[in-house]
Amino acid sequence: MSANDHTTAHEEAHTGPIKTPKQLLAAVFFSFVIPIFAIIGMVYYVTLSNKPAAGAANTEQAIAARIQKTGSVEIRDANRPLKAGEEVYKAQCTACHSAGLAGSPKTGDVAAWAPRIKTGYDALLTSALKGKGAMGAQGGGEYNDIEIGRAVVHMTSLAGGKFAEPAAPAAAAPAASSAAANKAAAPVAASK
């Protein structure tokens, strides 16, 4: 074996798969083209599922759904009769409290309710209105704060609580505001 044979064998061991300039150009070309097609394919795949069904894109209902407002204001009748605690409990609270879901005390379970009753009505009402643990805030929903308070009284009474049911606000507020308006108008009339 000559020194020349050893050098040729050594050089062949260090060469890569690209041996000609034509192979180099092809490798460079495909190293750019293949990723571009892969990206186009992924974008097409992702956006394909967001396309509306054929013919449904321009129906009046589809257009109305796309341009609907994101929020709304609901005006409620402030003069409606307040609901009883048991009625609010059945509509709002029974889903979790009847079965004791998510750590809520079961309705009528004296041992679970006793420490909570000791905290007082105000603490229980605050927990109900603002939420506590897994229980979401009940305030600001379908029922007003007095109705939620009545539901709290109902649940605690089933476990031995003796809280007084919150009364409806008296109609004295409108009478007081009209009396204040009359007092303000009286000095103006007297000065004429």
Secondary structure, 3 states (H helix, E strand, C coil): CCHHHHHHHHHHHCCCCCCCHHHHHHHHHHHHHHHHHHHHHHHHHHHHCCCCCCCCCCCHHHHHHHCCCCCCCCCCCCCCCCCCHHHHHHHHHHHHHCCCHHHCCCCCCHHHHHHHHHHCHHHHHHHHHHCECCECCCCCCCCCHHHHHHHHHHHHHCCCCCCCCCCCCCCHHHHHHHHHHHHHHHHHHHHC
